[in-house]
Amino acid sequence: MLYFSMINISTNKQLGIMLPNTNKALAEVLKTATPQQLQTLSEGKDIKSILHALLQERTQHSKSDAVLLDLLKNNPTLKSLGKVSDTIHDLLKTLKSDATPLPIEKVLKHFLIDIKHISEPVLKEKLENSGIFLESRLKNADNPKLTLKTALDSLLPLLEKSHIPAVKALAKELNALRLDPVISHASNKELLAATKQNTHALEAVLKRLEPLLASLQNHRNHADPLYSKTFSSLLKQTTQLLNAFQMKQSSPAVLHETLNTLLPMLQNSNVPESKTLSSLLNNIIKTLDTIMAAPQPQHRLHERHLPQQIERFLEQVSSALQKSDAVYSKELGTVLQTLKHLNTPQKLDTHHQIKEIVAQDLKAVLLQASDDIAKSTHPNQSELLKQMDKLALQIDYYQLMSHLCNASSVYLPLSWEQLEEGNITLNHHDEETFYCDIDLKLKTYGELKLRLILYDNNQLNLHLFSESSDLKQLLKEHIPLLRSALIDADITPREIRIVEAARSTAATSYQTPSHLKMGFEVKV
């Protein structure tokens, strides 16, 4: 099977994309290198030194990286490749000419997203399966049984912290379950072995785990009103309204309605702090009533320091919830969510994650299809191999670009008539500041460049660059809609600007610390 051969990759996560015989883009670049450029790349004069120079992780760009990046950007073959979506469309047309469909046809059909149907989870899935992150995903694949073991290890201390007797009893059951050899002996070494799965043993473990998780979920479902999804949703809505309020984009009436919905939930709560919190909220609502009865209520909000009062109230609620019983904690909810996805023997199959990656990742499917077609008597064999080779070269180009720029450089997996070219570059300056550059070339409006900077968890600065006056006017008209959509997604737009001058700082100029992990773990 393909996935067995692909999992035996080097522990050096860069090796698979940085060797000329495996990365088509690098091979193409080296063809056009001058003797002087090759000299720079091979200062050590031997293959060991060259590979060391190419593969060594650095905190700054080396001379070799700079030479390779220059070659990559100016290589005539790579510059004329066109966009990935066009290659996929051409490949699909050629595949459809045969009466017997190949497995890759199904993957390609569903790979490109129609821009009208784009959503966050779908886009995230397509970026992950773009082929750019294949080697990294395979290297970081875990044995599902080890994931189960880790989840149960995380769950145990949470149950032991609980003050509820029934939950403490569940902790003892869970501890006994963790000692089962199927779980306690789980390790990633099993990924390298072709051992047969013990389905009966897995079924026995899951049979013991199922009622335990059901009991925990039942406790959470019948929790105090303050731990309900409704209360959590209302708190989030209050925070969003407060942010919109401070930017003068929301009316006092909407905030008043939300706070009035929160009040009875606090009054019916048994949490020790609930009495103080309900009194505080009641005073806020009375102040808001007075403000709304006066002329120009929007201006009087800040005079009465109401936004600050609401912020203090939200902080105190958050503090009270953090002191709650562990069974209602966010951490326990996250663990339960993980365990929900490990509820069948098939999902606990040692190679389940690898099989999923190889079945869905575009580069993996492409490698398998190329091998199959090369051995077949397909009437369009030559044309198919040519198109597949081109698609592989395009993917390798983005992988090599990601390495040399110390970022994640990804093509846009979109089906959009207006799009001529498009790519995304993701990077981060530190653990709290993330950058995303989106470069588009549109048929009607020309170039559109966006730079997004996310910091402090959900604070966003957005700069837009375009030379088209028509497009800039359209963007200005739609900024209020964009701002509202961001607030609805729990993101606070601190700055949205249409910048007149061309973007001065390119994604490739980021100075990235050594903990960047080479940019191959994309987070959307």
C-alpha positions as CSV (number, residue, x, y, z in Angstrom):
1,M,0.0,0.0,0.0
2,L,1.1,3.5,-0.8
3,Y,0.7,4.8,2.8
4,F,3.2,2.2,4.2
5,S,5.9,3.4,1.8
6,M,5.1,7.0,2.5
7,I,5.3,6.8,6.2
8,N,8.9,5.6,6.2
9,I,10.1,9.1,5.6
10,S,13.1,10.8,7.2
11,T,12.7,12.2,10.7
12,N,14.1,15.5,9.1
13,K,10.8,17.1,8.1
14,Q,12.5,19.2,5.4
15,L,14.2,16.3,3.5
16,G,11.2,15.3,1.4
17,I,10.8,18.7,-0.1
18,M,14.4,19.8,-0.5
19,L,16.0,17.1,-2.6
20,P,16.2,17.7,-6.4
21,N,15.0,14.1,-7.1
22,T,11.8,14.5,-5.0
23,N,11.0,18.2,-5.4
24,K,10.4,19.0,-9.1
25,A,10.6,22.8,-8.5
26,L,14.0,22.5,-7.0
27,A,15.2,20.4,-9.9
28,E,13.9,23.0,-12.3
29,V,15.6,25.8,-10.5
30,L,19.0,24.1,-10.4
31,K,18.8,23.6,-14.2
32,T,18.9,27.4,-14.7
33,A,21.5,28.2,-12.0
34,T,24.7,29.8,-13.2
35,P,28.1,28.4,-12.2
36,Q,28.5,31.2,-9.6
37,Q,25.1,30.5,-8.1
38,L,25.9,26.8,-7.9
39,Q,29.1,27.7,-6.3
40,T,27.2,29.6,-3.6
41,L,24.9,26.7,-3.1
42,S,27.7,24.2,-2.8
43,E,30.3,26.0,-0.8
44,G,31.2,22.7,0.9
45,K,32.1,21.1,-2.4
46,D,30.6,17.8,-1.4
47,I,27.1,16.4,-1.3
48,K,27.0,16.2,2.5
49,S,27.8,19.9,2.9
50,I,25.3,20.9,0.2
51,L,22.5,18.9,1.9
52,H,23.5,20.3,5.3
53,A,23.3,23.9,3.8
54,L,19.9,23.2,2.3
55,L,18.3,21.3,5.3
56,Q,19.7,23.1,8.3
57,E,17.1,25.1,10.3
58,R,18.1,28.7,10.8
59,T,16.8,31.8,12.6
60,Q,17.8,33.9,9.5
61,H,18.0,33.4,5.8
62,S,21.3,31.9,4.6
63,K,23.1,33.0,1.5
64,S,22.1,29.7,-0.1
65,D,18.4,30.4,0.7
66,A,18.6,33.8,-0.8
67,V,20.2,32.5,-4.1
68,L,17.6,29.7,-4.3
69,L,14.7,32.1,-3.7
70,D,16.0,34.4,-6.4
71,L,16.2,31.5,-8.8
72,L,12.8,30.3,-7.9
73,K,11.1,33.6,-8.4
74,N,12.8,34.2,-11.8
75,N,12.8,30.7,-13.3
76,P,11.0,31.0,-16.7
77,T,9.4,27.6,-16.5
78,L,8.0,28.2,-13.0
79,K,6.8,31.7,-13.9
80,S,4.8,30.3,-16.8
81,L,3.0,27.5,-14.9
82,G,-0.3,29.4,-14.5
83,K,-2.6,28.7,-11.6
84,V,-3.3,25.4,-9.9
85,S,-7.1,25.5,-10.5
86,D,-6.6,25.7,-14.3
87,T,-4.3,22.7,-14.2
88,I,-6.9,20.8,-12.2
89,H,-9.7,21.8,-14.6
90,D,-7.6,20.7,-17.6
91,L,-6.7,17.4,-15.9
92,L,-10.4,16.7,-15.2
93,K,-11.3,17.3,-18.8
94,T,-8.7,14.8,-20.0
95,L,-9.8,12.2,-17.3
96,K,-13.5,12.5,-18.4
97,S,-12.7,11.5,-21.9
98,D,-12.2,7.9,-20.6
99,A,-15.2,5.7,-20.0
100,T,-13.6,4.1,-16.8
101,P,-13.2,6.8,-14.1
102,L,-9.9,6.8,-12.1
103,P,-9.9,7.4,-8.3
104,I,-8.2,10.7,-8.7
105,E,-11.1,12.1,-10.7
106,K,-13.4,11.9,-7.6
107,V,-10.8,13.8,-5.5
108,L,-10.3,16.5,-8.2
109,K,-14.0,17.0,-8.7
110,H,-14.5,18.0,-5.1
111,F,-11.2,19.7,-4.4
112,L,-11.9,23.2,-5.8
113,I,-14.4,25.3,-3.8
114,D,-16.9,27.4,-5.7
115,I,-16.4,30.8,-4.1
116,K,-20.2,31.2,-3.6
117,H,-20.1,28.2,-1.2
118,I,-16.9,29.0,0.7
119,S,-16.9,28.5,4.5
120,E,-14.3,28.4,7.3
121,P,-14.2,24.6,7.9
122,V,-14.3,23.8,4.1
123,L,-11.5,26.2,3.3
124,K,-9.4,24.8,6.2
125,E,-9.9,21.3,5.0
126,K,-8.9,22.2,1.4
127,L,-5.7,24.1,2.6
128,E,-4.7,21.1,4.7
129,N,-5.2,18.7,1.8
130,S,-3.5,21.0,-0.8
131,G,-0.4,18.8,-0.9
132,I,1.8,21.6,0.5
133,F,1.8,20.0,4.0
134,L,1.8,16.3,3.1
135,E,5.3,15.4,4.4
136,S,4.7,17.4,7.6
137,R,1.3,15.8,8.2
138,L,2.7,12.3,7.7
139,K,5.6,13.0,10.0
140,N,3.3,14.3,12.7
141,A,0.7,11.6,12.4
142,D,-0.2,9.9,15.6
143,N,-1.4,6.5,16.5
144,P,-5.2,7.0,17.3
145,K,-4.8,4.7,20.3
146,L,-2.1,7.0,21.6
147,T,-4.4,10.0,21.0
148,L,-7.1,8.1,23.1
149,K,-4.5,7.4,25.8
150,T,-3.5,11.1,25.9
151,A,-7.2,12.2,26.1
152,L,-7.9,9.8,29.0
153,D,-4.8,10.9,30.8
154,S,-6.0,14.6,30.5
155,L,-9.5,13.6,31.6
156,L,-8.5,11.8,34.8
157,P,-7.2,14.8,36.8
158,L,-10.2,16.9,35.8
159,L,-12.6,14.2,37.2
160,E,-10.4,13.9,40.4
161,K,-10.8,17.6,41.0
162,S,-14.6,17.4,40.9
163,H,-16.5,17.9,44.2
164,I,-19.4,15.8,42.8
165,P,-19.3,12.2,44.4
166,A,-20.7,10.5,41.2
167,V,-18.0,12.1,39.1
168,K,-15.3,11.1,41.6
169,A,-16.5,7.5,41.2
170,L,-16.2,7.8,37.4
171,A,-12.6,8.8,38.0
172,K,-11.9,5.4,39.6
173,E,-13.5,3.7,36.6
174,L,-11.5,5.8,34.2
175,N,-8.2,5.0,36.0
176,A,-8.9,1.3,35.7
177,L,-9.7,1.6,32.0
178,R,-6.4,3.5,31.4
179,L,-4.5,0.4,32.6
180,D,-5.9,-1.8,29.9
181,P,-3.0,-3.0,27.7
182,V,-4.7,-1.8,24.5
183,I,-4.4,1.8,25.9
184,S,-1.4,1.6,28.3
185,H,0.9,0.0,25.6
186,A,-0.1,2.4,22.8
187,S,2.8,4.2,21.0
188,N,3.7,5.7,17.7
189,K,6.1,2.7,17.1
190,E,3.0,0.8,15.9
191,L,2.8,3.1,12.9
192,L,5.9,1.5,11.5
193,A,4.5,-2.1,12.0
194,A,2.0,-3.9,9.7
195,T,0.5,-5.7,12.7
196,K,-3.1,-6.9,12.5
197,Q,-5.6,-4.9,14.4
198,N,-7.2,-6.6,17.5
199,T,-10.7,-5.5,16.9
200,H,-12.3,-7.4,19.8
201,A,-9.9,-5.8,22.3
202,L,-10.7,-2.4,20.9
203,E,-14.5,-3.1,21.1
204,A,-14.1,-4.2,24.7
205,V,-12.4,-0.9,25.6
206,L,-14.9,1.2,23.8
207,K,-17.8,-0.7,25.5
208,R,-16.4,0.3,28.9
209,L,-15.7,3.9,27.9
210,E,-19.1,4.6,26.3
211,P,-21.3,4.6,29.5
212,L,-18.6,6.6,31.4
213,L,-18.7,9.4,28.7
214,A,-22.5,9.3,28.6
215,S,-22.6,9.8,32.4
216,L,-20.2,12.8,32.1
217,Q,-22.2,14.3,29.3
218,N,-25.4,13.9,31.4
219,H,-23.8,15.8,34.3
220,R,-22.8,18.6,31.9
221,N,-26.3,18.7,30.3
222,H,-28.0,19.2,33.6
223,A,-25.6,21.8,34.9
224,D,-26.3,25.1,36.6
225,P,-27.7,27.8,34.1
226,L,-24.3,29.6,34.2
227,Y,-22.6,26.5,32.5
228,S,-25.2,26.2,29.8
229,K,-24.5,26.8,26.1
230,T,-27.2,29.5,26.1
231,F,-25.4,31.5,28.9
232,S,-22.1,31.1,27.1
233,S,-23.6,32.3,23.8
234,L,-25.2,35.3,25.6
235,L,-21.8,36.3,27.2
236,K,-20.2,36.1,23.8
237,Q,-22.9,38.2,22.3
238,T,-22.6,40.8,25.0
239,T,-18.8,41.0,24.4
240,Q,-19.5,41.5,20.6
241,L,-22.1,44.1,21.3
242,L,-19.8,46.0,23.7
243,N,-17.1,46.0,21.0
244,A,-19.6,47.2,18.4
245,F,-20.9,49.7,20.9
246,Q,-17.5,51.3,21.5
247,M,-17.2,51.7,17.8
248,K,-20.6,53.3,17.6
249,Q,-22.0,50.5,15.5
250,S,-24.8,49.2,17.8
251,S,-27.8,50.7,19.6
252,P,-28.4,50.6,23.4
253,A,-31.7,48.7,22.8
254,V,-29.9,45.6,21.4
255,L,-27.5,45.5,24.4
256,H,-30.5,46.1,26.8
257,E,-32.3,43.1,25.4
258,T,-29.3,40.8,25.7
259,L,-28.5,41.9,29.3
260,N,-32.2,41.3,30.3
261,T,-32.0,37.8,29.0
262,L,-28.8,37.1,31.1
263,L,-30.4,38.4,34.4
264,P,-32.9,35.6,35.2
265,M,-30.2,33.0,34.5
266,L,-28.0,34.6,37.1
267,Q,-30.9,34.9,39.5
268,N,-31.7,31.1,39.1
269,S,-28.0,30.0,39.6
270,N,-26.6,28.2,42.6
271,V,-23.1,29.4,42.0
272,P,-21.9,31.3,45.1
273,E,-21.0,34.5,43.2
274,S,-24.3,34.6,41.3
275,K,-26.1,36.8,43.9
276,T,-23.4,39.5,43.6
277,L,-23.3,39.2,39.8
278,S,-27.1,39.5,39.4
279,S,-27.1,42.6,41.7
280,L,-24.3,44.1,39.6
281,L,-26.2,43.3,36.3
282,N,-29.4,44.7,37.7
283,N,-27.8,48.0,38.4
284,I,-26.3,48.1,34.9
285,I,-29.7,47.5,33.4
286,K,-31.3,50.3,35.5
287,T,-28.6,52.7,34.4
288,L,-29.2,51.6,30.8
289,D,-33.0,52.2,31.3
290,T,-32.3,55.8,32.4
291,I,-29.9,56.4,29.5
292,M,-32.4,55.1,27.0
293,A,-35.2,57.3,28.3
294,A,-33.0,60.4,27.7
295,P,-32.4,62.1,24.3
296,Q,-29.3,61.0,22.3
297,P,-28.7,57.8,24.5
298,Q,-25.7,56.8,22.4
299,H,-23.7,59.9,23.7
300,R,-24.7,59.4,27.3
301,L,-23.4,55.8,27.5
302,H,-19.8,57.0,27.9
303,E,-20.8,59.8,30.3
304,R,-22.1,57.2,32.7
305,H,-19.1,54.9,32.1
306,L,-21.5,52.1,31.2
307,P,-19.0,50.2,28.9
308,Q,-16.5,50.0,31.7
309,Q,-19.2,48.7,34.1
310,I,-20.1,46.0,31.6
311,E,-16.5,45.1,31.1
312,R,-16.0,44.6,34.9
313,F,-19.2,42.5,35.0
314,L,-18.0,40.2,32.2
315,E,-14.6,39.9,34.0
316,Q,-16.3,38.9,37.2
317,V,-18.5,36.4,35.5
318,S,-15.4,34.9,33.8
319,S,-13.7,34.7,37.1
320,A,-16.7,32.9,38.7
321,L,-16.9,30.4,35.9
322,Q,-13.2,29.6,36.3
323,K,-13.8,28.6,39.9
324,S,-16.6,26.2,38.9
325,D,-16.5,22.4,39.2
326,A,-14.1,20.8,36.8
327,V,-16.8,18.7,35.2
328,Y,-18.3,21.9,33.7
329,S,-14.9,23.3,32.5
330,K,-14.0,24.1,28.9
331,E,-11.0,21.7,29.2
332,L,-13.2,18.8,29.9
333,G,-15.5,19.7,27.0
334,T,-12.6,19.7,24.7
335,V,-11.5,16.3,25.8
336,L,-15.0,14.9,25.4
337,Q,-15.0,16.3,21.9
338,T,-11.8,14.5,21.1
339,L,-13.1,11.2,22.5
340,K,-16.3,11.5,20.4
341,H,-14.1,11.1,17.3
342,L,-12.5,7.9,18.6
343,N,-15.6,5.9,19.2
344,T,-15.2,3.0,16.8
345,P,-12.6,0.3,16.2
346,Q,-12.1,1.6,12.7
347,K,-11.2,5.1,14.0
348,L,-8.7,3.5,16.4
349,D,-7.0,1.6,13.6
350,T,-3.3,2.2,13.9
351,H,-3.0,3.6,10.4
352,H,-6.4,5.3,10.3
353,Q,-5.0,8.9,10.3
354,I,-2.4,8.0,7.7
355,K,-5.0,6.4,5.5
356,E,-7.2,9.5,5.7
357,I,-4.3,11.8,4.8
358,V,-3.2,9.7,1.9
359,A,-6.8,9.3,0.6
360,Q,-7.5,13.0,0.7
361,D,-4.2,14.9,0.2
362,L,-3.9,16.1,-3.4
363,K,-0.2,15.4,-3.6
364,A,-0.5,11.9,-2.2
365,V,-3.4,11.1,-4.6
366,L,-1.4,12.5,-7.5
367,L,1.6,10.4,-6.7
368,Q,-0.5,7.2,-6.7
369,A,-2.4,8.2,-9.8
370,S,0.8,8.9,-11.7
371,D,2.1,5.5,-10.9
372,D,-1.2,3.8,-11.9
373,I,-1.4,5.6,-15.2
374,A,2.3,5.0,-16.1
375,K,1.6,1.3,-15.8
376,S,-1.8,1.4,-17.6
377,T,-2.8,1.4,-21.3
378,H,-5.0,4.5,-20.9
379,P,-5.7,6.1,-24.3
380,N,-4.6,9.6,-23.0
381,Q,-1.7,8.3,-21.0
382,S,0.9,10.7,-22.3
383,E,-1.3,13.8,-21.9
384,L,-2.4,12.7,-18.4
385,L,1.1,12.2,-17.2
386,K,2.1,15.6,-18.7
387,Q,-0.7,17.3,-16.8
388,M,-0.1,15.4,-13.6
389,D,3.6,16.3,-13.8
390,K,2.7,20.0,-14.2
391,L,0.4,19.8,-11.1
392,A,3.1,18.1,-9.1
393,L,5.5,20.8,-10.1
394,Q,3.1,23.5,-9.0
395,I,2.7,21.9,-5.6
396,D,6.4,21.5,-5.2
397,Y,6.9,25.1,-6.1
398,Y,4.7,26.2,-3.2
399,Q,6.5,23.8,-0.9
400,L,9.9,25.1,-1.9
401,M,8.7,28.7,-1.6
402,S,7.4,28.0,1.9
403,H,10.8,26.7,3.0
404,L,12.8,29.5,1.5
405,C,10.5,32.2,2.9
406,N,10.1,30.7,6.3
407,A,6.4,30.8,5.9
408,S,3.4,28.8,4.7
409,S,2.8,29.7,1.0
410,V,-0.3,28.1,-0.4
411,Y,-2.3,28.4,-3.6
412,L,-6.0,29.3,-3.4
413,P,-8.1,26.2,-3.9
414,L,-11.0,28.2,-5.4
415,S,-13.1,27.9,-8.5
416,W,-13.8,31.6,-9.3
417,E,-14.3,33.0,-12.8
418,Q,-12.9,36.4,-11.7
419,L,-9.6,35.0,-10.3
420,E,-6.5,34.9,-12.6
421,E,-3.9,34.2,-9.9
422,G,-4.1,33.9,-6.1
423,N,-2.1,32.7,-3.2
424,I,-1.9,32.9,0.6
425,T,1.2,33.3,2.8
426,L,0.9,32.6,6.5
427,N,3.5,33.5,9.1
428,H,3.9,34.6,12.7
429,H,6.3,37.0,14.4
430,D,5.9,35.4,17.9
431,E,3.4,33.2,19.7
432,E,0.8,36.0,19.7
433,T,1.1,37.9,16.4
434,F,0.1,36.2,13.2
435,Y,0.3,37.5,9.6
436,C,-1.7,36.5,6.5
437,D,-1.0,37.9,3.1
438,I,-3.5,37.3,0.4
439,D,-2.4,38.2,-3.2
440,L,-5.0,38.2,-5.9
441,K,-5.0,39.1,-9.5
442,L,-8.6,39.7,-10.7
443,K,-9.7,39.8,-14.4
444,T,-11.7,43.0,-14.0
445,Y,-9.8,44.9,-11.3
446,G,-6.2,43.8,-11.5
447,E,-4.2,43.2,-8.4
448,L,-5.7,43.1,-4.9
449,K,-3.4,42.6,-1.9
450,L,-4.6,42.1,1.6
451,R,-2.5,41.9,4.8
452,L,-4.1,40.6,8.0
453,I,-2.4,40.9,11.3
454,L,-4.1,39.0,14.2
455,Y,-2.9,39.6,17.8
456,D,-4.1,39.3,21.4
457,N,-6.2,36.2,20.3
458,N,-8.9,38.1,18.3
459,Q,-7.7,41.6,17.5
460,L,-7.4,42.2,13.8
461,N,-5.7,44.9,11.6
462,L,-6.5,44.6,7.9
463,H,-4.8,46.6,5.1
464,L,-6.1,46.4,1.5
465,F,-4.0,47.5,-1.5
466,S,-5.3,48.1,-5.0
467,E,-4.6,50.5,-7.9
468,S,-8.2,50.2,-9.3
469,S,-10.3,53.2,-8.2
470,D,-13.5,51.2,-9.0
471,L,-12.4,48.3,-6.7
472,K,-11.4,50.7,-4.0
473,Q,-14.8,52.3,-4.1
474,L,-16.5,48.8,-3.9
475,L,-14.3,48.0,-0.9
476,K,-15.2,51.2,0.9
477,E,-18.9,50.5,0.4
478,H,-18.6,47.0,1.9
479,I,-16.3,47.7,4.8
480,P,-19.3,48.1,7.3
481,L,-20.6,44.7,6.2
482,L,-17.1,43.2,6.6
483,R,-16.7,44.7,10.1
484,S,-20.1,43.3,11.2
485,A,-19.2,39.8,9.8
486,L,-15.9,39.9,11.7
487,I,-17.6,40.9,15.0
488,D,-20.1,38.0,14.5
489,A,-17.1,35.7,14.2
490,D,-15.8,37.0,17.6
491,I,-13.0,38.9,15.9
492,T,-12.5,42.6,16.8
493,P,-11.5,44.7,13.8
494,R,-9.2,47.3,15.3
495,E,-8.2,48.8,11.9
496,I,-9.5,48.3,8.4
497,R,-7.7,50.5,5.9
498,I,-7.5,50.9,2.1
499,V,-3.9,51.8,1.5
500,E,-3.2,53.9,-1.5
501,A,0.5,53.0,-2.0
502,A,1.7,49.5,-3.0
503,R,2.5,47.2,-0.1
504,S,6.0,47.9,1.0
505,T,6.6,44.9,3.2
506,A,6.4,41.6,1.4
507,A,5.7,38.3,3.1
508,T,9.1,37.1,2.3
509,S,10.8,39.8,4.4
510,Y,9.5,38.4,7.7
511,Q,12.3,37.6,10.1
512,T,11.1,34.5,11.7
513,P,12.3,32.9,15.0
514,S,13.6,29.4,15.1
515,H,10.4,28.0,16.6
516,L,8.4,28.7,13.4
517,K,8.4,25.0,12.6
518,M,9.3,25.8,9.0
519,G,5.8,27.1,8.3
520,F,4.3,23.8,7.4
521,E,1.6,23.7,10.1
522,V,-1.2,25.8,8.7
523,K,-3.8,27.2,11.1
524,V,-6.8,28.8,9.5
